[in-house]
């Protein structure tokens, strides 16, 4: 009798939820029919997870490792500690790497830029190790940097042991961990898409090595989903997909970290442990299609468009127009655009002089009080410091207005 009563109550509750328009918080993994061991779909601007399957489970990641290798190398270039035209000499150890490679000879020299393209397009293990040794002195020291950067990015279920993604046992490192979760790799991909040079490299469809010699391999991307137009005019790949990295070993299975944009909205998908290349491709398309159906882009700011004015108390002009340093387009579940709010978080009390393009704050976007994204706000014009006489005159006018309203 009691059990029947609970069944009736449960049925009433279910009807109520349906009539009240409540939506499920997540889609059951079986509905998407994925074959991956783990997967995640993320809105890149906010980092919001749209869909997940075992996303925090640490798994072998194969050459998705190289996303971190590329990030550290390109950050070194941006910081000025390395240059793209730096010449790298291949060591005996780098020469011994197996798997995907560009067959670097011991003592062979290439620029850092060439090596990075070899990693991004050809997934070259020998180039990855050569770059690691050049930037940190040894691969082991570079791996320390990889793990430190992973912690900075919040990658809590990740351990790197090499720069290439080769299984540790292949490198004679029995019992050593080299794993990451799908969620951690999505965080890594989110960092990667913020680096224009990295995205230029991983979106390249082909690249020629040793262009001036006879031993020149012509590299073609291993990412079949890259969006491109063939010479025949036929479009190939997934619309809007411009990266990031494939991976495959017998231990890790087929893996892929992808990113695609539509109408300014960028999504990131990661699949780990697929049984075949075709399954990896199918899962990625399934995830991205689902995300673009469920979410819509909302333009919160356009680069250069005025966001209003900032007060500059001691400026020659008391106000200056401000704008976002970059576009800010965020994806939200369809029908929820009205829940977004935006406001400016000023860095500090502004005072002249100010240069044109000087960062003065951040445009912050929130939904239901929770911060989703932010972008730097800069001045649209320079503001000189007011003279003492100008400041005194300004104060006098304000005093008069307070005494004689309407003056």
DAKA-V418395 format. One record per residue. N is the residue number from 1. SS is DSSP state (A for helix, B for strand, O for the rest). PHI is phi in degrees with one decimal (* if undefined). PSI is psi in whole degrees, 0 to 359 (none if undefined). Layout:
n:N ss:SS phi:PHI psi:PSI
n:N ss:SS phi:PHI psi:PSI
//
This chain:
n:1 ss:O phi:* psi:315
n:2 ss:A phi:-64.5 psi:320
n:3 ss:A phi:-65.2 psi:324
n:4 ss:A phi:-63.9 psi:321
n:5 ss:A phi:-62.4 psi:318
n:6 ss:A phi:-66.1 psi:324
n:7 ss:A phi:-64.8 psi:319
n:8 ss:A phi:-63.0 psi:315
n:9 ss:A phi:-62.1 psi:319
n:10 ss:A phi:-63.5 psi:320
n:11 ss:A phi:-65.4 psi:318
n:12 ss:A phi:-61.5 psi:317
n:13 ss:A phi:-63.0 psi:319
n:14 ss:A phi:-63.8 psi:316
n:15 ss:A phi:-62.0 psi:319
n:16 ss:A phi:-61.6 psi:316
n:17 ss:A phi:-63.3 psi:320
n:18 ss:A phi:-64.9 psi:314
n:19 ss:A phi:-67.9 psi:331
n:20 ss:O phi:-83.0 psi:1
n:21 ss:O phi:77.7 psi:17
n:22 ss:O phi:-65.6 psi:138
n:23 ss:O phi:-107.2 psi:148
n:24 ss:O phi:-63.4 psi:145
n:25 ss:O phi:-73.3 psi:333
n:26 ss:O phi:-152.9 psi:159
n:27 ss:O phi:-92.5 psi:135
n:28 ss:O phi:-59.6 psi:137
n:29 ss:A phi:-55.7 psi:324
n:30 ss:A phi:-67.7 psi:334
n:31 ss:A phi:-65.6 psi:328
n:32 ss:A phi:-88.3 psi:349
n:33 ss:O phi:54.5 psi:52
n:34 ss:O phi:-85.1 psi:150
n:35 ss:O phi:-107.0 psi:355
n:36 ss:O phi:-67.7 psi:154
n:37 ss:O phi:-72.6 psi:327
n:38 ss:B phi:-150.2 psi:150
n:39 ss:B phi:-157.1 psi:157
n:40 ss:B phi:-152.0 psi:145
n:41 ss:B phi:-124.0 psi:127
n:42 ss:B phi:-130.8 psi:141
n:43 ss:B phi:-80.2 psi:121
n:44 ss:O phi:-68.7 psi:322
n:45 ss:O phi:-65.3 psi:314
n:46 ss:O phi:-94.8 psi:339
n:47 ss:O phi:78.7 psi:12
n:48 ss:O phi:-73.3 psi:132
n:49 ss:B phi:-81.5 psi:123
n:50 ss:B phi:-90.4 psi:324
n:51 ss:B phi:-153.6 psi:147
n:52 ss:B phi:-152.1 psi:152
n:53 ss:B phi:-140.9 psi:111
n:54 ss:O phi:50.1 psi:42
n:55 ss:O phi:-70.7 psi:343
n:56 ss:O phi:-103.0 psi:8
n:57 ss:O phi:-81.5 psi:120
n:58 ss:O phi:-69.1 psi:128
n:59 ss:B phi:-137.9 psi:159
n:60 ss:O phi:-59.5 psi:141
n:61 ss:O phi:-118.0 psi:356
n:62 ss:A phi:51.9 psi:225
n:63 ss:A phi:-77.3 psi:0
n:64 ss:A phi:-62.7 psi:342
n:65 ss:A phi:-51.8 psi:323
n:66 ss:A phi:-67.4 psi:345
n:67 ss:A phi:-60.8 psi:316
n:68 ss:A phi:-66.8 psi:320
n:69 ss:A phi:-59.3 psi:316
n:70 ss:A phi:-66.8 psi:318
n:71 ss:A phi:-60.0 psi:311
n:72 ss:A phi:-63.5 psi:322
n:73 ss:A phi:-67.3 psi:316
n:74 ss:A phi:-72.8 psi:326
n:75 ss:A phi:-64.4 psi:324
n:76 ss:A phi:-63.9 psi:322
n:77 ss:A phi:-65.7 psi:316
n:78 ss:A phi:-65.2 psi:327
n:79 ss:A phi:-80.7 psi:348
n:80 ss:O phi:87.6 psi:8
n:81 ss:O phi:-87.1 psi:353
n:82 ss:O phi:-149.2 psi:159
n:83 ss:O phi:-127.2 psi:151
n:84 ss:O phi:-64.1 psi:333
n:85 ss:O phi:-92.8 psi:8
n:86 ss:O phi:-60.8 psi:140
n:87 ss:B phi:-95.6 psi:128
n:88 ss:B phi:-109.4 psi:131
n:89 ss:B phi:-100.5 psi:129
n:90 ss:O phi:-72.4 psi:129
n:91 ss:O phi:-86.6 psi:169
n:92 ss:A phi:-64.7 psi:323
n:93 ss:A phi:-66.5 psi:314
n:94 ss:A phi:-61.1 psi:323
n:95 ss:A phi:-61.9 psi:333
n:96 ss:O phi:-84.9 psi:356
n:97 ss:O phi:-64.1 psi:137
n:98 ss:O phi:-97.9 psi:199
n:99 ss:O phi:68.0 psi:210
n:100 ss:O phi:-62.7 psi:132
n:101 ss:O phi:-160.4 psi:170
n:102 ss:O phi:-113.7 psi:16
n:103 ss:O phi:56.3 psi:52
n:104 ss:O phi:-65.6 psi:133
n:105 ss:O phi:-87.3 psi:152
n:106 ss:O phi:-60.1 psi:126
n:107 ss:O phi:86.8 psi:352
n:108 ss:O phi:-66.5 psi:142
n:109 ss:B phi:-115.5 psi:139
n:110 ss:B phi:-145.1 psi:158
n:111 ss:B phi:-75.5 psi:159
n:112 ss:A phi:-58.3 psi:320
n:113 ss:A phi:-60.3 psi:315
n:114 ss:A phi:-62.2 psi:317
n:115 ss:A phi:-62.1 psi:319
n:116 ss:A phi:-67.3 psi:321
n:117 ss:A phi:-65.3 psi:323
n:118 ss:A phi:-62.1 psi:323
n:119 ss:A phi:-72.5 psi:314
n:120 ss:A phi:-70.4 psi:319
n:121 ss:A phi:-94.2 psi:312
n:122 ss:A phi:-97.5 psi:358
n:123 ss:O phi:53.4 psi:42
n:124 ss:O phi:-73.5 psi:117
n:125 ss:A phi:-68.7 psi:321
n:126 ss:A phi:-65.1 psi:321
n:127 ss:A phi:-67.6 psi:322
n:128 ss:A phi:-61.2 psi:317
n:129 ss:A phi:-70.1 psi:320
n:130 ss:A phi:-60.8 psi:318
n:131 ss:A phi:-66.0 psi:316
n:132 ss:A phi:-59.5 psi:314
n:133 ss:A phi:-64.7 psi:321
n:134 ss:A phi:-67.1 psi:317
n:135 ss:A phi:-77.4 psi:329
n:136 ss:A phi:-122.1 psi:356
n:137 ss:O phi:95.0 psi:330
n:138 ss:O phi:-158.2 psi:159
n:139 ss:A phi:-64.5 psi:322
n:140 ss:A phi:-60.3 psi:317
n:141 ss:A phi:-66.6 psi:324
n:142 ss:A phi:-66.9 psi:321
n:143 ss:A phi:-61.5 psi:323
n:144 ss:A phi:-58.8 psi:318
n:145 ss:A phi:-65.3 psi:320
n:146 ss:A phi:-59.5 psi:313
n:147 ss:A phi:-69.3 psi:325
n:148 ss:A phi:-65.4 psi:316
n:149 ss:A phi:-66.2 psi:324
n:150 ss:A phi:-60.8 psi:318
n:151 ss:A phi:-64.7 psi:321
n:152 ss:A phi:-62.2 psi:327
n:153 ss:O phi:-86.1 psi:359
n:154 ss:O phi:82.4 psi:21
n:155 ss:O phi:-83.3 psi:85
n:156 ss:O phi:-80.7 psi:343
n:157 ss:O phi:-117.1 psi:42
n:158 ss:O phi:-129.8 psi:137
n:159 ss:B phi:-138.1 psi:122
n:160 ss:O phi:-98.4 psi:143
n:161 ss:O phi:-125.4 psi:350
n:162 ss:O phi:-156.0 psi:171
n:163 ss:O phi:-92.7 psi:352
n:164 ss:O phi:-104.4 psi:328
n:165 ss:O phi:99.0 psi:2
n:166 ss:O phi:-63.3 psi:145
n:167 ss:O phi:-58.3 psi:135
n:168 ss:A phi:-53.0 psi:321
n:169 ss:A phi:-65.1 psi:331
n:170 ss:A phi:-64.9 psi:330
n:171 ss:A phi:-94.4 psi:12
n:172 ss:O phi:76.3 psi:25
n:173 ss:O phi:-114.9 psi:69
n:174 ss:O phi:-62.1 psi:137
n:175 ss:O phi:78.7 psi:4
n:176 ss:O phi:-90.5 psi:138
n:177 ss:O phi:-82.4 psi:140
n:178 ss:O phi:-151.7 psi:88
n:179 ss:B phi:-144.9 psi:161
n:180 ss:B phi:-155.2 psi:155
n:181 ss:O phi:-89.3 psi:161
n:182 ss:A phi:-60.8 psi:320
n:183 ss:A phi:-63.7 psi:316
n:184 ss:A phi:-60.8 psi:320
n:185 ss:A phi:-69.9 psi:331
n:186 ss:A phi:-67.7 psi:321
n:187 ss:A phi:-61.8 psi:319
n:188 ss:A phi:-65.0 psi:317
n:189 ss:A phi:-64.4 psi:324
n:190 ss:A phi:-63.5 psi:324
n:191 ss:A phi:-70.4 psi:321
n:192 ss:A phi:-61.8 psi:319
n:193 ss:O phi:-70.0 psi:349
n:194 ss:O phi:-84.3 psi:356
n:195 ss:O phi:-109.2 psi:102
n:196 ss:A phi:-56.2 psi:320
n:197 ss:A phi:-65.0 psi:319
n:198 ss:A phi:-62.4 psi:316
n:199 ss:A phi:-65.9 psi:327
n:200 ss:A phi:-61.9 psi:319
n:201 ss:A phi:-72.4 psi:314
n:202 ss:A phi:-74.4 psi:345
n:203 ss:O phi:-92.6 psi:359
n:204 ss:O phi:-71.0 psi:134
n:205 ss:O phi:-82.9 psi:334
n:206 ss:B phi:-157.3 psi:162
n:207 ss:B phi:-158.1 psi:137
n:208 ss:B phi:-100.9 psi:123
n:209 ss:O phi:-91.8 psi:154
n:210 ss:O phi:49.3 psi:52
n:211 ss:O phi:-60.0 psi:335
n:212 ss:O phi:-97.6 psi:6
n:213 ss:O phi:-124.3 psi:174
n:214 ss:O phi:-83.7 psi:338
n:215 ss:O phi:-93.1 psi:61
n:216 ss:O phi:-111.2 psi:107
n:217 ss:O phi:-75.2 psi:138
n:218 ss:B phi:-98.1 psi:113
n:219 ss:B phi:-87.4 psi:135
n:220 ss:B phi:-117.8 psi:143
n:221 ss:O phi:-59.3 psi:145
n:222 ss:O phi:-89.8 psi:356
n:223 ss:O phi:-93.1 psi:96
n:224 ss:O phi:-67.8 psi:344
n:225 ss:O phi:-87.6 psi:356
n:226 ss:O phi:-56.4 psi:130
n:227 ss:O phi:-73.1 psi:124
n:228 ss:B phi:-159.6 psi:161
n:229 ss:B phi:-108.6 psi:124
n:230 ss:O phi:-75.7 psi:166
n:231 ss:O phi:-59.0 psi:331
n:232 ss:O phi:-71.7 psi:350
n:233 ss:O phi:93.2 psi:352
n:234 ss:O phi:-78.1 psi:137
n:235 ss:B phi:-82.2 psi:142
n:236 ss:B phi:-132.0 psi:146
n:237 ss:O phi:94.6 psi:193
n:238 ss:O phi:-97.2 psi:128
n:239 ss:O phi:-53.9 psi:124
n:240 ss:O phi:85.3 psi:359
n:241 ss:B phi:-84.4 psi:124
n:242 ss:B phi:-129.0 psi:24
n:243 ss:B phi:164.6 psi:180
n:244 ss:B phi:-129.2 psi:308
n:245 ss:B phi:-156.4 psi:137
n:246 ss:B phi:-96.0 psi:166
n:247 ss:B phi:-159.6 psi:147
n:248 ss:B phi:-160.9 psi:127
n:249 ss:B phi:-142.4 psi:165
n:250 ss:O phi:-62.8 psi:329
n:251 ss:O phi:-76.0 psi:317
n:252 ss:O phi:-88.3 psi:341
n:253 ss:B phi:73.7 psi:200
n:254 ss:B phi:-94.1 psi:126
n:255 ss:B phi:-126.1 psi:155
n:256 ss:B phi:-159.5 psi:129
n:257 ss:B phi:-108.4 psi:119
n:258 ss:B phi:-123.9 psi:158
n:259 ss:B phi:-146.5 psi:142
n:260 ss:B phi:-145.4 psi:152
n:261 ss:B phi:-125.7 psi:148
n:262 ss:B phi:-145.1 psi:126
n:263 ss:O phi:53.9 psi:35
n:264 ss:O phi:86.8 psi:350
n:265 ss:B phi:-91.2 psi:127
n:266 ss:B phi:-109.9 psi:132
n:267 ss:B phi:-114.4 psi:153
n:268 ss:B phi:-125.8 psi:132
n:269 ss:B phi:-126.5 psi:146
n:270 ss:B phi:-135.0 psi:130
n:271 ss:B phi:-126.3 psi:137
n:272 ss:B phi:-126.6 psi:142
n:273 ss:B phi:74.0 psi:32
n:274 ss:B phi:-72.9 psi:148
n:275 ss:O phi:-75.0 psi:333
n:276 ss:O phi:-142.5 psi:166
n:277 ss:A phi:-64.3 psi:320
n:278 ss:A phi:-66.1 psi:322
n:279 ss:A phi:-65.2 psi:320
n:280 ss:A phi:-59.9 psi:315
n:281 ss:A phi:-64.9 psi:315
n:282 ss:A phi:-63.9 psi:316
n:283 ss:A phi:-61.5 psi:318
n:284 ss:A phi:-63.8 psi:315
n:285 ss:A phi:-62.7 psi:318
n:286 ss:A phi:-59.9 psi:314
n:287 ss:A phi:-64.3 psi:310
n:288 ss:A phi:-65.4 psi:318
n:289 ss:A phi:-58.9 psi:317
n:290 ss:A phi:-61.6 psi:315
n:291 ss:A phi:-64.1 psi:318
n:292 ss:A phi:-72.1 psi:336
n:293 ss:A phi:-74.5 psi:319
n:294 ss:A phi:-80.2 psi:328
n:295 ss:B phi:-111.3 psi:155
n:296 ss:B phi:-130.1 psi:149
n:297 ss:B phi:-81.0 psi:140
n:298 ss:B phi:-126.8 psi:122
n:299 ss:B phi:-82.1 psi:115
n:300 ss:B phi:-98.6 psi:339
n:301 ss:B phi:-165.7 psi:148
n:302 ss:O phi:-117.7 psi:138
n:303 ss:O phi:-54.5 psi:127
n:304 ss:O phi:89.5 psi:342
n:305 ss:O phi:-76.9 psi:134
n:306 ss:B phi:-63.4 psi:136
n:307 ss:B phi:-103.7 psi:3
n:308 ss:B phi:128.1 psi:199
n:309 ss:B phi:-125.5 psi:148
n:310 ss:B phi:-107.2 psi:140
n:311 ss:B phi:-83.2 psi:132
n:312 ss:O phi:-121.7 psi:90
n:313 ss:O phi:-53.0 psi:319
n:314 ss:O phi:-105.2 psi:20
n:315 ss:B phi:-87.6 psi:156
n:316 ss:O phi:-60.4 psi:322
n:317 ss:O phi:-106.2 psi:136
n:318 ss:O phi:-77.5 psi:344
n:319 ss:B phi:-132.6 psi:152
n:320 ss:B phi:-143.2 psi:139
n:321 ss:B phi:-71.2 psi:144
n:322 ss:B phi:-126.8 psi:155
n:323 ss:B phi:-147.8 psi:167
n:324 ss:B phi:-77.2 psi:143
n:325 ss:O phi:-74.2 psi:337
n:326 ss:O phi:-144.0 psi:164
n:327 ss:O phi:-61.4 psi:148
n:328 ss:B phi:-128.8 psi:102
n:329 ss:B phi:-118.7 psi:123
n:330 ss:B phi:-119.0 psi:143
n:331 ss:B phi:-96.0 psi:134
n:332 ss:B phi:-135.1 psi:158
n:333 ss:B phi:-54.4 psi:138
n:334 ss:O phi:-55.0 psi:135
n:335 ss:O phi:91.5 psi:357
n:336 ss:O phi:-108.6 psi:11
n:337 ss:A phi:-60.2 psi:328
n:338 ss:A phi:-68.5 psi:347
n:339 ss:A phi:-84.8 psi:354
n:340 ss:B phi:-82.6 psi:139
n:341 ss:B phi:-128.8 psi:158
n:342 ss:B phi:-138.8 psi:149
n:343 ss:B phi:-158.4 psi:164
n:344 ss:B phi:-103.2 psi:127
n:345 ss:B phi:-97.9 psi:100
n:346 ss:B phi:-70.1 psi:139
n:347 ss:O phi:-65.2 psi:318
n:348 ss:O phi:-166.5 psi:177
n:349 ss:O phi:-63.6 psi:125
n:350 ss:O phi:-80.7 psi:139
n:351 ss:O phi:-146.4 psi:144
n:352 ss:O phi:-75.4 psi:156
n:353 ss:O phi:-81.4 psi:151
n:354 ss:B phi:-126.8 psi:140
n:355 ss:O phi:-86.4 psi:156
n:356 ss:O phi:-65.9 psi:134
n:357 ss:O phi:83.4 psi:9
n:358 ss:O phi:-76.4 psi:135
n:359 ss:B phi:-71.6 psi:125
n:360 ss:B phi:-121.7 psi:354
n:361 ss:B phi:174.9 psi:194
n:362 ss:B phi:-133.4 psi:137
n:363 ss:B phi:-82.2 psi:122
n:364 ss:B phi:-111.4 psi:128
n:365 ss:B phi:-107.8 psi:132
n:366 ss:B phi:-129.4 psi:156
n:367 ss:B phi:-130.4 psi:120
n:368 ss:O phi:53.5 psi:39
n:369 ss:O phi:85.3 psi:352
n:370 ss:B phi:-99.4 psi:129
n:371 ss:B phi:-68.3 psi:132
n:372 ss:B phi:-107.7 psi:322
n:373 ss:B phi:-162.6 psi:163
n:374 ss:B phi:-150.7 psi:155
n:375 ss:B phi:-143.6 psi:146
n:376 ss:B phi:-65.8 psi:145
n:377 ss:B phi:-112.3 psi:133
n:378 ss:B phi:-126.7 psi:161
n:379 ss:B phi:-76.1 psi:144
n:380 ss:O phi:-90.2 psi:352
n:381 ss:O phi:-153.8 psi:159
n:382 ss:O phi:-76.4 psi:149
n:383 ss:B phi:-128.2 psi:117
n:384 ss:O phi:-80.6 psi:158
n:385 ss:B phi:-76.4 psi:137
n:386 ss:O phi:-71.3 psi:150
n:387 ss:O phi:-76.1 psi:165
n:388 ss:A phi:-59.4 psi:320
n:389 ss:A phi:-62.7 psi:316
n:390 ss:A phi:-62.4 psi:319
n:391 ss:A phi:-65.9 psi:318
n:392 ss:A phi:-64.2 psi:318
n:393 ss:A phi:-63.7 psi:321
n:394 ss:A phi:-64.1 psi:316
n:395 ss:A phi:-65.6 psi:322
n:396 ss:A phi:-64.2 psi:317
n:397 ss:A phi:-62.7 psi:320
n:398 ss:A phi:-65.8 psi:321
n:399 ss:A phi:-63.8 psi:317
n:400 ss:A phi:-63.8 psi:320
n:401 ss:A phi:-64.8 psi:328
n:402 ss:A phi:-72.9 psi:332
n:403 ss:A phi:-84.8 psi:317
n:404 ss:O phi:-117.6 psi:89
n:405 ss:O phi:-57.7 psi:140
n:406 ss:O phi:86.9 psi:1
n:407 ss:O phi:-70.0 psi:none
//
